[in-house]
Amino acid sequence: MTDHPILRPHAEDASAVELAALAAVDDRPRPPNWKLSPWAVVSYLMGGQLADGTVIAPKYVGQRRLVEIAVATLATDRALLLLGVPGTAKTWVSEHLAAAISGSSTLLVQGTAGTTEESLRYGWNYARLLAEGPTEAALVPSPVYRAMRAGRLVRVEELTRMPSEVQDALVTVLSEKVLPVPELDTPTRSAEVAAVPGFNLIATANVRDRGVNEMSSALRRRFNTVVLPLPATAEEEMAIVSQRVGELGRALSLPEVPDAATEIARVVTVFRELRSGQTTDGRTSLKTPSGTLSTAEAISVITNGIALAAHFGDGHLRADDVAGGIVGAVVRDPGTDTVAWREYLEGVVRDRDGWDDFYAACRQLD
């Protein structure tokens, strides 16, 4: 059977060379069962150059202090909650933290409205359960269960998408560092899984989900919260988009498209202005569309534009390659977003110097 390349390797596999290089020079204290010291984990996330010349690519572009707080939290007995609007790299950061600290990012629970308590605790192999009764061999451990046993990090994505009563299954795990298994209790001993050193939990939550399934105060107290903001400047956001577009292009084997900087700048400018409700110079107020217009969406628009330019254009990224993606990202609710988009197009884009081609490309889509 022929082996095929992986479309999206796990962080620990994609960055194996960098992680090994950091481990080789890392002479600082490491918490129990950590693959790297807290200093090396932050260096991995923020990027830089090691003394031996190895270049560590930045995984997060933003405030270093936020990453330091997150890593310091994971070195204590407090769990970490990464909070922010969609597209602020919460999942990306949690994956790379787990890769650097535990050497594995695969212990993951994805939160949805249908997530059950068994996803956080354990389930049963019902064939064995019927044949043998409740035994440890019939038990199906959750990622949380396995992380506690192995002393690793476990990731819980979109925590507030889970029903509140399911979320609260984590309270005992985070406060007592044990997971009771009452089905395996005996007359002389209560069965439980006790976490070994190195265990901790990273959860992510979307601020737009507030009011959907609020965390209980008991659970919230078990977390230290780090809010990941949107990029502070247009230059910072363009750097993030450029880096991720390059990585995605290589992963997808897209043909290289020279000089995408102009269209990246345009997409980021449009998104930032409509997100903030005013033009960059602050002179014009704008209607804000219903979508998030996140950095992740900007990356998607540019990546799709590169595919169009490479396969159906002349190999150069142009305005008509990104126009459709921008309109699709902005106009999520045709009733209200179309009005906001047309006002922006006619009131801002039409008269902006050097944007004639972009204006024409967007008008063609009306």
C-alpha positions in Angstrom: 0.0 0.0 0.0 1.5 3.4 -1.0 2.1 5.9 1.7 0.6 9.3 0.9 1.8 12.7 2.3 -0.4 14.2 5.1 -2.4 17.2 4.0 -2.0 18.8 7.4 0.6 17.3 9.7 0.1 17.7 13.5 2.2 20.6 14.9 4.7 18.3 16.6 5.4 16.6 13.2 5.4 19.8 11.1 7.8 21.5 13.5 9.8 18.4 14.6 13.2 20.0 13.5 12.5 23.2 15.4 11.4 21.3 18.5 14.5 19.1 18.5 16.8 22.1 18.0 15.2 23.9 21.0 15.4 20.7 23.1 19.1 20.4 22.3 20.0 23.9 23.6 17.4 24.1 26.4 19.2 24.0 29.7 16.6 25.6 31.8 14.4 23.9 34.4 11.5 21.9 33.0 8.3 21.1 34.9 7.6 17.4 35.3 6.9 15.6 32.1 7.4 18.7 30.0 9.5 18.3 26.8 10.8 21.8 26.9 11.2 24.5 29.6 8.7 27.3 29.8 11.3 29.7 28.2 11.8 27.3 25.2 8.0 26.9 24.8 7.6 30.7 24.5 10.6 30.8 22.1 8.9 28.2 20.0 5.7 30.1 19.8 7.2 33.6 19.2 10.1 32.5 17.0 13.6 33.7 16.8 17.2 32.4 16.0 19.0 30.0 18.3 22.7 30.3 19.1 23.5 27.5 16.6 21.8 29.5 13.8 18.6 27.5 13.7 15.7 29.8 12.8 12.5 29.2 14.7 9.5 30.4 12.7 6.9 32.4 14.7 3.7 30.5 15.4 2.0 33.5 17.0 2.4 37.1 16.0 1.3 39.3 18.9 2.2 40.2 22.4 4.9 38.0 23.9 3.6 38.7 27.4 0.3 36.9 26.6 2.1 33.8 25.6 4.3 34.0 28.7 1.2 34.2 30.9 -0.4 31.2 29.1 2.7 29.1 29.5 3.2 30.1 33.1 -0.4 29.1 33.8 0.2 25.6 32.4 3.2 25.2 34.7 0.8 25.6 37.7 -2.3 23.7 38.8 -4.6 26.1 37.0 -6.1 25.2 33.6 -5.8 27.7 30.7 -8.8 29.3 28.9 -7.9 31.0 25.6 -10.7 33.5 24.9 -11.3 35.7 21.8 -13.3 36.5 18.8 -13.3 34.0 15.9 -10.0 33.9 13.9 -7.6 35.1 16.7 -5.6 31.8 16.5 -6.9 30.3 19.7 -6.9 26.7 18.3 -3.6 27.3 16.6 -2.0 28.5 19.8 -3.4 25.6 21.9 -2.2 23.1 19.4 1.4 24.4 19.4 1.4 24.8 23.2 0.5 21.1 23.5 3.1 20.1 20.8 5.9 22.0 22.6 5.0 21.0 26.2 3.7 17.4 25.8 5.2 16.4 22.4 1.6 15.6 21.2 -1.3 17.8 20.3 -3.7 14.9 19.5 -5.5 14.6 22.8 -8.5 16.7 21.8 -12.1 17.0 22.6 -14.1 19.1 20.1 -17.0 20.9 21.8 -20.4 21.0 20.0 -24.0 21.1 21.1 -24.0 17.3 20.8 -21.0 16.7 23.0 -21.8 14.3 25.8 -20.3 13.8 29.2 -18.6 10.6 28.0 -16.5 12.7 25.7 -14.9 14.3 28.7 -14.9 11.3 31.1 -15.1 7.8 29.6 -17.4 5.5 27.8 -17.9 1.8 27.5 -17.4 -0.9 24.9 -20.9 -2.2 25.2 -20.1 -5.6 23.7 -17.5 -6.2 26.5 -19.7 -4.5 29.1 -22.5 -7.0 28.4 -20.2 -9.9 28.4 -17.9 -9.0 31.3 -19.7 -6.4 33.3 -18.0 -3.1 34.2 -14.3 -3.8 34.0 -11.3 -1.7 33.2 -10.9 -3.6 29.9 -14.5 -2.6 28.8 -13.9 1.1 29.6 -13.2 3.4 26.7 -11.0 6.3 28.0 -11.6 9.9 26.8 -8.7 12.2 25.8 -9.0 13.8 29.3 -8.7 10.3 30.9 -5.6 9.5 28.8 -4.0 12.8 29.5 -4.4 12.4 33.2 -2.8 8.9 33.0 0.1 10.1 30.8 0.8 13.5 32.4 0.1 15.4 29.2 -1.9 18.4 28.1 -5.4 17.8 26.7 -7.2 20.4 24.5 -10.9 21.2 24.7 -12.0 23.2 21.8 -15.1 25.5 21.9 -15.8 24.7 25.5 -18.9 27.0 25.6 -20.5 25.1 22.6 -21.0 22.2 25.0 -24.1 22.0 27.2 -23.4 23.5 30.7 -24.0 20.2 32.5 -21.4 18.6 30.2 -18.9 21.3 30.9 -19.2 20.7 34.6 -17.9 17.2 34.3 -14.5 19.0 34.3 -14.9 20.6 37.8 -13.7 17.6 39.8 -10.9 16.9 37.3 -9.6 20.5 37.5 -10.0 21.0 41.2 -9.2 17.6 42.7 -7.1 16.3 39.7 -9.0 13.0 39.9 -11.6 11.4 37.7 -14.0 9.2 39.7 -15.0 5.9 38.0 -17.8 4.7 40.3 -18.7 1.8 38.1 -15.4 0.1 39.1 -15.8 0.8 42.8 -15.4 -2.2 45.2 -16.6 -2.6 48.8 -13.1 -1.6 50.0 -11.9 1.0 47.5 -13.3 3.8 45.4 -12.1 3.7 41.8 -10.6 6.8 40.3 -8.0 8.0 37.9 -5.5 10.3 39.6 -3.6 12.7 37.3 0.2 12.4 37.2 2.5 15.4 37.0 2.4 17.2 33.7 -1.3 16.9 33.3 -3.2 20.1 32.5 -6.0 21.3 30.2 -6.2 24.1 27.6 -9.7 25.2 26.6 -10.7 27.6 23.9 -13.9 29.7 23.8 -15.4 32.1 21.4 -16.7 35.4 22.8 -19.5 35.4 20.2 -20.8 32.3 22.0 -21.5 34.1 25.2 -25.0 33.4 26.3 -25.1 30.1 24.4 -23.8 27.9 27.2 -22.3 30.0 29.8 -19.6 28.5 32.0 -20.6 28.0 35.6 -18.8 30.1 38.2 -17.4 26.9 39.7 -15.8 25.9 36.4 -14.6 29.4 35.5 -12.7 29.6 38.8 -10.6 26.6 37.7 -9.2 28.5 34.7 -6.8 31.4 34.2 -8.1 33.3 31.2 -5.9 34.8 28.4 -7.7 36.9 25.9 -6.2 36.7 22.4 -6.9 40.0 20.6 -7.2 40.8 17.0 -3.9 42.0 15.5 -3.1 45.5 16.8 -1.9 47.0 13.5 -2.5 46.4 9.8 1.2 45.6 9.4 1.0 42.9 12.0 -2.1 41.4 10.4 -0.5 41.5 6.9 2.5 39.6 8.3 0.3 36.9 9.8 -1.7 36.5 6.6 1.5 36.4 4.4 3.1 33.7 6.6 0.0 31.5 6.8 -0.8 31.8 3.1 2.8 30.7 2.3 2.5 27.7 4.7 -0.9 26.7 3.3 0.3 27.1 -0.3 3.1 24.7 0.3 0.9 22.2 2.1 -1.6 22.3 -0.8 1.1 22.3 -3.4 -0.3 25.5 -5.0 1.9 27.0 -7.7 3.9 30.0 -6.4 2.3 33.3 -7.2 4.8 36.2 -7.2 4.2 39.4 -5.3 0.9 38.9 -3.5 1.6 41.8 -1.1 -0.7 44.3 -2.9 -3.8 42.2 -2.7 -3.0 41.0 0.9 -2.8 44.7 1.9 -6.2 45.4 0.2 -7.9 42.4 1.8 -6.5 43.3 5.3 -7.5 47.0 4.8 -11.1 46.1 3.8 -11.5 43.7 6.7 -10.0 46.0 9.3 -12.1 49.0 8.1 -15.4 47.1 8.0 -14.6 45.4 11.3 -13.9 48.7 13.1 -16.7 50.7 11.4 -14.5 53.4 10.1 -11.9 54.0 7.5 -8.2 53.9 8.3 -7.9 57.7 8.4 -10.9 57.8 10.8 -12.8 60.3 8.6 -15.6 58.1 7.4 -18.0 56.0 9.6 -19.1 52.7 8.1 -21.8 50.2 8.6 -20.4 47.0 10.3 -21.4 43.7 8.6 -22.7 40.8 10.6 -19.6 38.5 9.9 -16.4 38.5 11.9 -14.0 39.3 9.1 -11.3 37.6 11.0 -7.6 37.2 10.1 -8.4 33.5 9.4 -11.0 34.6 6.8 -8.5 36.9 5.2 -6.0 34.0 4.9 -8.8 32.0 3.3 -9.6 34.7 0.8 -6.0 35.1 -0.3 -5.4 31.4 -0.5 -8.4 31.0 -2.7 -7.3 33.9 -4.8 -3.9 32.3 -5.4 -5.6 29.1 -6.5 -7.7 31.1 -9.0 -4.6 33.0 -10.2 -2.5 29.9 -10.6 -5.1 27.7 -12.3 -7.3 30.1 -14.2 -5.3 33.3 -14.5 -1.8 34.4 -15.6 -0.1 33.4 -12.4 -0.2 36.8 -10.8 -2.6 37.6 -8.0 -5.0 40.4 -9.1 -8.0 42.2 -7.8 -10.5 39.9 -9.6 -8.9 36.9 -7.9 -9.8 38.1 -4.4 -13.0 40.1 -5.0 -15.3 37.1 -4.9 -13.8 35.9 -1.7 -14.1 39.3 0.0 -17.7 39.7 -1.1 -18.5 36.2 0.2 -16.9 37.0 3.6 -18.6 40.3 4.0 -22.1 39.5 2.7 -23.2 36.8 5.1 -26.7 38.2 5.6 -27.9 39.4 2.2 -30.6 41.6 3.8 -28.3 43.8 5.9 -24.8 43.1 4.8 -25.4 43.9 1.1 -26.4 47.5 2.1 -23.2 47.9 4.2 -21.0 46.5 1.4 -22.5 48.7 -1.3 -22.1 51.8 0.8 -18.5 50.9 1.5 -17.9 50.2 -2.2 -19.4 53.4 -3.5 -18.4 55.7 -0.6 -14.9 54.5 0.0 -13.4 52.1 -2.6 -14.6 54.0 -5.7 -12.6 57.1 -4.9 -9.5 55.5 -3.3 -6.3 56.0 -5.3 -5.0 52.9 -7.0 -8.1 50.8 -6.2 -9.9 51.2 -9.6 -9.3 47.6 -10.6 -10.6 46.4 -7.2 -13.7 48.5 -7.5 -14.4 47.3 -11.0 -13.9 43.6 -10.0 -16.3 43.9 -7.1 -18.9 45.8 -9.2 -18.9 42.9 -11.7 -20.1 40.6 -9.0 -23.2 42.6 -8.3 
